[in-house]
Every structure is written in structure tokens, then in C-alpha cells.
Amino acid sequence: MIPYRKKPVFLAPTECPQAGRERLVMQQPLANFTADGVHEPEAALLKRMNDTGAVFMMGQNANLPVMPERPRLLDFFHYRFCDIAFRHLLQSAKLALDAGQSETVIIACLLHDISNGALIRSDHGYWGAQMVAPYVSEEVAWAVQYHQALRYFADDSVGFKYPDAYNQFFGPDYEPPEYIQKAHQEARNHRWYMTSRLITIHDIYSFEGGKEIDPAIFTDIIGRHFREPEEGLGFDNSPVAHMWRTMIWPNNFL
């Protein structure tokens, strides 16, 4: 386990909802669209349910760490982020901290990939901005959204070049779609451009394995710049509470 990552707690299968019955996990529909066509596992799983008495997964999956009753931001880092996302966001925020950036930039770096860390990768800047908007300043949410476009475009005035890793990820002939190009132009003319640009500057495009950072060093910054609801993320009736609940129980059938 990564140092500084909290030790996970798991429920015994007998403690889970629907205990004693096989629980079937239905992939999210988006996962069924592949280069080979559309895969439709629902019919096979429904047959298995009818043949064996199995049920569909609802509530806590015994294979996932249990989240606290009133989860806070760093609980998602510890219990719902993959190792790469955990390291990546902490490293990005630490680079901004060490460079003497404002706390606005630091919290934006800490949050910028929160969507593709635990929810959805496509259009992650937009998803991430929506997820955090009720809890951060408008500037931070804006910066998280627009970093998605800015990372594809160099800015020599601040020493940002197109990431070498993107040539490997997408090929040297890749061109961002029109909506990303338009978002880049919008951002360049916006008063918060540099906040979002600094996310890309302190981003880590080739992740550094073995470089471990204690999330607790950001506790005070989170306290000043991320409004954590008393009820816990996912249970505060905000417009985006369902996104946080989806991360808590990602295998729910409905």
C-alpha cells in the first residue's frame, strides 16, 4: 500500500446488503461501447439471475473499501482513487505549493483530475468542474474546467509546451476537436486564464512512481478553500451530490 494512504476497511460478505446471494455487477452502459461494437451483457446477467437466484449489486460492494458515514474530500482520495490518480493529484498540488503559488492555484491543482481519478475520463475537466462547483470558488471551478483545453496548447510566455506524453498517448498528428479549440480561445481572453494555465504547468504528464506525499499537508488549504458539508459529500442535497454518491457506490444497478 502507498505510504500515507489510509488502511482500507472492508465489510465481510455476510455484512453486505443482500448477504448470502450472489450479487451481479452490471457495467455502466458507456463501458459497453467498444471498437468491436456494442456489447450488451444485460440479457446474460438477467438469465443468470433467473437461473441461480442471484441479485444485482446494490449498496456496499464487499470488494471496495467502506467509506465513512459522512465522507470528506480526502476520504475519496484514500478510498476511491486509483493509485495513479492519488499520486498524480498530490504531486501536482505539491509542485504548486513548492513553487509558492497561491492557495487558489494549489487547491485547483489538487482537484483538477478528480473526475478521471474516480468517476469518468471523457471531458473530465467539465465533469470535474461540475463536481466541485458547489464547494469551491467560481475561479477554481472555472480553472478546473478550462485546464482540459489549455493542456493541448503551448504558451511560450510562461514556458508551457505541448506535453511530450501526448504524442505518445494520441500520436503526433492528433488535433483537438473544435469545441476544445474554442474553449482555449475563450480561456486565453479570460481574467482567470493564468489560474487555469498554472494547473497545466504544475500538472504531471509522466507520473512519478515512488514519490509519496502525505495528503494531510493539504488539510488546512482544503479547510479554507473547499466547503465540506456537515452531512458529508454525497448527502448534502447539492446539485452534484449524486456524482459523489456514484463514487461511493459505483456498482449500484440503479
C-alpha positions in Angstrom: 0.0 0.0 0.0 1.2 3.6 -0.7 2.6 5.2 2.4 0.3 7.8 3.9 -2.8 6.1 2.3 -5.3 5.1 5.0 -5.7 1.4 5.5 -9.0 0.4 3.9 -11.7 -1.3 5.9 -13.9 -3.9 4.1 -17.2 -5.4 5.1 -17.4 -9.2 5.3 -19.7 -10.6 2.6 -22.2 -11.6 5.3 -22.4 -7.9 6.4 -23.2 -6.6 2.9 -26.7 -5.9 1.6 -28.4 -8.9 0.0 -26.0 -11.2 2.0 -25.9 -14.8 1.1 -26.8 -14.3 -2.5 -24.5 -13.8 -5.5 -24.5 -10.2 -6.4 -24.1 -9.3 -10.1 -22.3 -6.2 -11.3 -23.7 -4.6 -14.4 -21.2 -2.4 -16.2 -22.2 1.1 -16.9 -23.7 1.4 -20.4 -20.8 3.6 -21.6 -18.4 0.7 -21.0 -20.2 -1.4 -23.4 -19.4 0.7 -26.5 -16.1 -0.5 -27.8 -14.2 -0.7 -31.1 -15.7 -4.2 -31.6 -19.3 -2.8 -31.5 -21.8 -2.6 -28.7 -21.7 -5.4 -26.1 -25.0 -6.0 -24.3 -24.4 -8.1 -21.2 -27.8 -7.4 -19.7 -29.6 -10.4 -21.2 -26.9 -12.8 -20.0 -27.0 -11.4 -16.5 -30.8 -11.4 -16.3 -30.7 -15.1 -17.3 -28.2 -15.8 -14.6 -30.3 -14.0 -12.1 -33.4 -16.1 -13.1 -31.4 -19.4 -13.2 -29.5 -19.1 -10.0 -31.4 -16.7 -7.7 -28.6 -14.1 -7.9 -29.4 -10.4 -7.4 -28.0 -7.3 -8.9 -25.5 -5.3 -6.8 -26.9 -2.5 -4.7 -25.1 -0.7 -1.8 -21.7 -1.6 -0.4 -19.6 -3.9 -2.6 -17.5 -6.2 -0.3 -14.6 -5.7 -2.7 -14.4 -2.0 -2.2 -13.2 -0.1 0.9 -16.0 1.2 3.2 -16.4 5.0 3.0 -17.1 6.9 6.2 -20.7 7.7 7.0 -20.1 11.4 6.3 -17.3 11.4 3.8 -14.9 14.3 3.3 -12.8 15.2 0.3 -9.7 13.3 1.4 -11.7 10.2 2.1 -12.3 9.9 -1.7 -8.6 10.2 -2.2 -7.9 7.4 0.2 -10.8 5.0 -0.6 -11.9 5.7 -4.2 -9.0 7.0 -6.2 -6.7 4.6 -8.1 -3.0 4.8 -7.1 -2.1 6.8 -10.2 -4.7 9.4 -9.5 -3.8 9.5 -5.8 -0.2 10.2 -6.6 -0.8 12.5 -9.6 -3.1 15.0 -7.8 -0.9 15.1 -4.7 2.2 15.6 -6.8 0.6 18.4 -8.9 -0.6 20.3 -5.8 2.8 19.8 -4.1 4.6 21.3 -7.1 2.3 24.3 -6.9 2.9 24.6 -3.2 6.7 24.4 -3.5 6.6 27.0 -6.3 4.9 29.5 -4.0 1.7 29.6 -5.9 -1.5 31.0 -4.3 -3.8 28.6 -2.3 -6.3 29.1 -5.1 -3.9 27.5 -7.6 -2.9 24.8 -5.1 -6.5 23.7 -4.5 -7.2 23.8 -8.2 -4.2 21.5 -8.8 -5.4 19.2 -6.1 -8.8 18.9 -7.8 -8.1 19.2 -11.5 -8.3 15.5 -12.3 -10.9 14.5 -9.7 -13.3 13.2 -12.3 -10.9 10.9 -14.2 -9.5 9.8 -10.9 -12.7 8.2 -9.8 -15.7 8.9 -12.0 -15.4 9.4 -15.7 -12.4 10.2 -18.0 -14.2 11.7 -21.1 -14.5 15.5 -20.8 -13.0 15.2 -17.3 -12.4 19.0 -17.0 -16.1 19.7 -17.4 -17.2 16.8 -15.2 -14.7 17.8 -12.5 -15.7 21.4 -12.6 -19.3 20.5 -12.0 -18.4 18.1 -9.2 -16.6 20.7 -7.2 -18.5 23.9 -8.1 -20.8 23.9 -5.0 -17.8 23.6 -2.7 -15.1 25.9 -4.2 -14.9 29.5 -5.5 -16.1 30.2 -9.1 -12.5 30.8 -10.1 -11.3 27.3 -9.0 -14.2 25.6 -10.8 -13.6 27.6 -13.9 -9.9 26.8 -13.8 -10.6 23.1 -13.5 -12.9 23.1 -16.5 -10.6 25.0 -18.8 -7.4 23.2 -18.0 -8.8 20.4 -20.2 -8.5 22.7 -23.3 -5.3 24.6 -22.2 -3.2 21.5 -21.9 -3.3 21.0 -25.6 -1.9 24.4 -26.5 1.6 25.8 -25.8 2.2 29.2 -24.2 5.8 30.2 -24.7 5.3 33.3 -22.4 5.1 31.1 -19.4 7.2 28.2 -20.6 4.5 25.7 -21.3 5.0 23.4 -24.3 2.8 20.7 -25.7 3.4 17.7 -23.5 5.7 15.0 -25.0 3.5 12.4 -23.4 0.6 13.5 -25.5 2.5 12.5 -28.7 2.7 9.0 -27.2 -0.9 9.0 -25.9 -2.6 10.3 -29.0 0.0 10.3 -31.8 1.9 13.3 -33.2 -0.8 14.1 -35.7 -3.6 14.5 -33.2 -5.6 17.7 -33.3 -8.1 18.6 -30.5 -11.8 18.9 -31.6 -13.3 22.2 -32.4 -15.0 22.7 -29.1 -11.7 22.3 -27.3 -10.0 24.8 -29.7 -12.9 27.3 -29.0 -12.5 26.8 -25.2 -8.8 27.5 -25.5 -9.5 30.8 -27.2 -12.2 31.7 -24.6 -9.7 30.9 -21.8 -6.9 33.0 -23.3 -9.1 36.0 -23.1 -10.5 35.4 -19.6 -9.4 37.1 -16.4 -8.7 33.8 -14.8 -6.6 32.4 -17.6 -3.4 32.2 -15.6 -5.1 30.2 -12.8 -6.1 27.5 -15.2 -2.8 27.7 -17.1 -0.9 27.2 -13.8 -2.8 23.9 -13.4 -1.2 22.7 -16.7 2.2 24.0 -15.7 2.1 22.0 -12.4 0.5 19.0 -14.0 2.5 15.8 -14.1 2.3 14.3 -17.6 4.6 11.4 -16.9 3.7 10.2 -13.4 6.5 9.8 -10.9 6.2 6.4 -9.2 7.7 6.1 -5.7 7.3 9.8 -4.9 5.0 9.8 -2.0 3.2 12.8 -0.5 1.1 12.9 2.7 -2.4 14.2 1.8 -2.6 15.7 5.3 -0.3 18.6 4.3 -3.2 20.0 2.3 -5.7 19.8 5.2 -5.6 23.5 6.1 -5.8 24.6 2.4 -8.8 22.3 1.9 -10.4 23.8 5.0 -10.0 27.3 3.7 -11.0 26.6 0.0 -13.3 23.6 -0.1 -16.6 23.9 1.7 -17.1 20.4 3.1 -20.8 19.8 4.0 -21.6 18.6 7.5 -23.7 15.8 6.1 -20.8 14.5 4.0 -20.2 14.7 0.3 -23.0 13.0 -1.4 -25.6 13.6 1.3 -25.9 17.4 1.3 -28.6 17.7 -1.4 -26.3 19.8 -3.6 -27.0 19.7 -7.4 -24.0 17.3 -7.7 -24.5 15.1 -4.6 -25.3 12.2 -6.9 -21.9 12.3 -8.5 -20.2 11.8 -5.1 -22.7 9.0 -4.3 -21.9 7.3 -7.6 -18.2 7.2 -6.4 -19.3 5.8 -3.0 -21.4 3.1 -4.6 -20.1 2.7 -8.2 -21.6 -0.7 -8.7 -25.2 0.1 -8.0 -27.5 -1.5 -10.6 -29.9 1.6 -10.4 
